[in-house]
Each structure stands twice: as structure tokens, then as C-alpha cells.
Amino acid sequence: MKKILIIQDINEKGKQLLTNHSDYEFEVIDDVNNPELKNKIVDCDGASLRTGKLPGEIINLGKKLKIISRHGVGYDNIDLETCKKNGIEIAITATANAVAVAEHVMFMLLNISKRKNMYDDCVKNGNFTDRNKLPKTQEIWGKNILIAGFGRIGQSLIKRCLGFEMNVFVYDPFVSSKKIESLGGKKVEGFKDSVKIMDALSLHIPLNDETKNMINYDLLKTMKKNCIIINAARGGIINENDLDKALNDNLIFGAGLDVFETEPPKNDNPLLKNDKVFLSPHTAAFTEECMIRMAKETTQNIIDFFENKLDKSKIVKL
Ligand SMILES: NC(=O)c1ccc[n+]([C@@H]2O[C@H](COP(=O)([O-])OP(=O)(O)OC[C@H]3O[C@@H](n4cnc5c(N)ncnc54)[C@H](O)[C@@H]3O)[C@@H](O)[C@H]2O)c1
């Protein structure tokens, strides 16, 4: 009997896959900060993990641990070196969340360009007749959008942008122009040069040394004043203080952030008080449908791993 530890609870339908299987038993621990985690990880064979940070000293306690299955696709919350050293595989729910995140990007893009809060407040506060005095909104039709990172989410987003008849440019040095063109986009080579002509920029790249602070004040200064930036990838790719300053200096139109350098953001984060930014608490993938898909995929990945049939595309190369 294999013991599976579900770190941070998941949808029932995911747990059901383990219940239905006679070879597995599982336990749920609510949080990575629960001190009980140190005891519970000791004899488990596999673990499912949401977004909580799993440091090396905890992973080292899992002497039988063979697989950590992320409920999601990012894995920057796991100490990869320790996993590599201990021969622990990391799996991701690769097919579960691209659509939910891509829809969230469109939701943010349209909310910001149509100044949703302004209109909503206007009617609810009894100021309907002010409608002619309010600042104008902007269309996304015919506008240039740059999708940075053309993996699962970027490729899902392009279809939605084309549905709104946007001109889609793609920055991803690791994807061929043939592939990008086949999906209706235009490949750009230089990120800094291409952002200058964009009306929107959406980030779908990993956070690493190369991408940290990629969006900073110097770059924001070169962008169009009507540009909207969306980050539903990872906090830290945009320098938050620089973004706040750029919005206050009217260098760009607005920004939508689902992710933050520190989560939750600290109380003194200036973006929390900035009206030009639209925020969500790392919930781009939190649709009912997606939570079910991720829960099922995270446990199925564990079962597939132990049955030696886990698809290679779902295993992180360490
Ligand atoms: N907000 C959320 O809830 C949420 C949910 C899922 C994923 N994410 C994040 O979204 C991002 C994208 O996820 P995905 O599933 O599409 O990943 P993916 O691995 O399928 O795609 C990432 C793409 O980025 C490209 N890339 C890597 N480095 C780059 C660079 N320096 N410049 C340009 N392109 C680069 C890669 O070639 C790849 O095509 C990740 O950061 C992930 O953690 C966030």
C-alpha cells in the first residue's frame, strides 16, 4: 500500500481517484506551515502540493518520497536541488489550467480597457448621468498584443486574442516562427524593441534569473501610453515599485496582476492603493472546472508514476 500525502487540500474528485484504487491510502494536511508536516512526510511515498513552499529540509525528511505532484504547473515553490539529489521526480498538471488562465487574462484585459470599476461605481453610486463626463475607455479590437512565453497558456491565449481580432505578436526564443505563424501570431526577436509598439503585453514565462525584473521602469518608459500589462505568470517578473511609479507617471494605461513578488502582498505594497491596477489573489486558475481538472490530474500523475506510465511531458527536467 502506497501512502500519499496531499499537502493543501484538493477537490474531492481528485481524492476519489485514490479512494477508488486499492493500492493507495492518503492523508490530507491543510498547510505547509502545519508543524505536523514534518511527521507526516516521513513515511509517505508520494505527495501532492499546491502553491505552498516546500523547502529542502522538509523534503529531506521524506525518506521514501519518490514523487511530488504539483497541483498546477509552476514549480518554483519546491527546492529542486534537494529533489534532484534525492531522486524525487516532480510532476505538473500540464493539461489542466491553460484555458482558465487565458480566460483570466482576457477578463483582466477587458476590465482594464473598459474601466470596469469606474462604470460600476458610477451606476451604483447614483451617478448615471455623469456618463458623458467620465474618461473614455479603449477597445482591444485591432490592437497589438505581445504574448511573452508561448507555452501552454500563451498558445491558449492567442486563440482568444484572435477571436477579438487583435494583432498578436509572440516573444519566445524557444518556439519557431513556423509554429507561431501556424497559430496566427507573428514572432518577434527582440523583447525590448517590440514592446515599444504594443497596446497590450501579457506575460506567460517562468520566473528565473533572466526574467526577474524584466519589466522595470526603464522599459516601461519606452512603452505606449495606452499599453495594458497583464501578469498571470509569476510575481517578480515585473518590478512592483517601478510599475506603481510608471502608472502614477502615466507611462502606461493600466496593469492586471494575478501574482505578486510576495504572496500575499505586504500591506505597504503601493500597488494595493493604485486605481490603475486590477488585482486578483493568484486565482487565475480557480474556476470550478479547472480545480476539478487539476485535482484529478495531480492524483492521476501520482498513480501513473507508480504504474510507470506517467507521460514524460508532465515530468519536470531536473
Ligand atoms: N496565475 C496562475 O494561477 C498560473 C497558473 C498556471 C501557470 N502559471 C504560470 O504561467 C507561466 C506559464 O505557464 P505555462 O503552463 O504556459 O508554461 P510553459 O512551460 O508551457 O510555457 C512557458 C514558455 O515560456 C518560454 N520561455 C521561457 N523563458 C523565456 C524567456 N526568457 N523569454 C520568453 N519566453 C520564455 C518557454 O519557451 C515556454 O514556451 C508560468 O510562470 C507558470 O508558473 C500561473
The ligand as an SDF file (V2000), in Angstrom:
LIG
                    3D

 44 48  0  0  0  0  0  0  0  0999 V2000
   -1.6360   32.5850  -12.2720 N   0  0  0  0  0  0  0  0  0  0  0  0
   -1.7570   31.2790  -12.1620 C   0  0  0  0  0  0  0  0  0  0  0  0
   -2.5620   30.7660  -11.4050 O   0  0  0  0  0  0  0  0  0  0  0  0
   -0.8980   30.4060  -13.0250 C   0  0  0  0  0  0  0  0  0  0  0  0
   -1.4040   29.1620  -13.4300 C   0  0  0  0  0  0  0  0  0  0  0  0
   -0.6230   28.3870  -14.2740 C   0  0  0  0  0  0  0  0  0  0  0  0
    0.6310   28.8160  -14.6660 C   0  0  0  0  0  0  0  0  0  0  0  0
    1.1140   29.9900  -14.2190 N   0  0  0  0  0  0  0  0  0  0  0  0
    2.4410   30.4660  -14.6440 C   0  0  0  0  0  0  0  0  0  0  0  0
    2.3280   30.8540  -16.0040 O   0  0  0  0  0  0  0  0  0  0  0  0
    3.5930   30.7040  -16.6570 C   0  0  0  0  0  0  0  0  0  0  0  0
    3.4240   29.9670  -17.9660 C   0  0  0  0  0  0  0  0  0  0  0  0
    2.8470   28.6900  -17.7320 O   0  0  0  0  0  0  0  0  0  0  0  0
    2.7350   27.6240  -18.9400 P   0  0  0  0  0  0  0  0  0  0  0  0
    1.9920   26.4750  -18.4150 O   0  0  0  0  0  0  0  0  0  0  0  0
    2.3000   28.2890  -20.1970 O   0  0  0  0  0  0  0  0  0  0  0  0
    4.2910   27.2460  -19.0690 O   0  0  0  0  0  0  0  0  0  0  0  0
    5.0380   26.5540  -20.2930 P   0  0  0  0  0  0  0  0  0  0  0  0
    6.2530   25.9340  -19.7130 O   0  0  0  0  0  0  0  0  0  0  0  0
    4.0960   25.7070  -21.0810 O   0  0  0  0  0  0  0  0  0  0  0  0
    5.4510   27.8040  -21.2190 O   0  0  0  0  0  0  0  0  0  0  0  0
    6.4230   28.7300  -20.8590 C   0  0  0  0  0  0  0  0  0  0  0  0
    7.0100   29.2820  -22.1420 C   0  0  0  0  0  0  0  0  0  0  0  0
    7.8990   30.3340  -21.7890 O   0  0  0  0  0  0  0  0  0  0  0  0
    9.0070   30.2720  -22.7000 C   0  0  0  0  0  0  0  0  0  0  0  0
   10.1140   30.9770  -22.0890 N   0  0  0  0  0  0  0  0  0  0  0  0
   10.9610   30.5320  -21.1220 C   0  0  0  0  0  0  0  0  0  0  0  0
   11.8470   31.5070  -20.8190 N   0  0  0  0  0  0  0  0  0  0  0  0
   11.5420   32.5620  -21.5980 C   0  0  0  0  0  0  0  0  0  0  0  0
   12.1000   33.8630  -21.7470 C   0  0  0  0  0  0  0  0  0  0  0  0
   13.1370   34.2630  -21.0260 N   0  0  0  0  0  0  0  0  0  0  0  0
   11.5370   34.6930  -22.6400 N   0  0  0  0  0  0  0  0  0  0  0  0
   10.4750   34.2960  -23.3800 C   0  0  0  0  0  0  0  0  0  0  0  0
    9.9150   33.0850  -23.3120 N   0  0  0  0  0  0  0  0  0  0  0  0
   10.4470   32.2290  -22.4210 C   0  0  0  0  0  0  0  0  0  0  0  0
    9.2380   28.7920  -22.9240 C   0  0  0  0  0  0  0  0  0  0  0  0
    9.9020   28.5560  -24.1420 O   0  0  0  0  0  0  0  0  0  0  0  0
    7.8110   28.2460  -22.9450 C   0  0  0  0  0  0  0  0  0  0  0  0
    7.3130   28.1720  -24.2700 O   0  0  0  0  0  0  0  0  0  0  0  0
    4.4920   30.0240  -15.6330 C   0  0  0  0  0  0  0  0  0  0  0  0
    5.2430   31.0220  -14.9780 O   0  0  0  0  0  0  0  0  0  0  0  0
    3.5240   29.4120  -14.6440 C   0  0  0  0  0  0  0  0  0  0  0  0
    4.1120   29.2540  -13.3730 O   0  0  0  0  0  0  0  0  0  0  0  0
    0.3600   30.8020  -13.4220 C   0  0  0  0  0  0  0  0  0  0  0  0
  1  2  1  0
  2  3  2  0
  2  4  1  0
  4  5  1  0
  4 44  2  0
  5  6  2  0
  6  7  1  0
  7  8  2  0
  8  9  1  0
  8 44  1  0
  9 10  1  0
  9 42  1  0
 10 11  1  0
 11 12  1  0
 11 40  1  0
 12 13  1  0
 13 14  1  0
 14 15  2  0
 14 16  1  0
 14 17  1  0
 17 18  1  0
 18 19  2  0
 18 20  1  0
 18 21  1  0
 21 22  1  0
 22 23  1  0
 23 24  1  0
 23 38  1  0
 24 25  1  0
 25 26  1  0
 25 36  1  0
 26 27  1  0
 26 35  1  0
 27 28  2  0
 28 29  1  0
 29 30  1  0
 29 35  2  0
 30 31  1  0
 30 32  2  0
 32 33  1  0
 33 34  2  0
 34 35  1  0
 36 37  1  0
 36 38  1  0
 38 39  1  0
 40 41  1  0
 40 42  1  0
 42 43  1  0
M  CHG  2   8   1  16  -1
M  END
$$$$
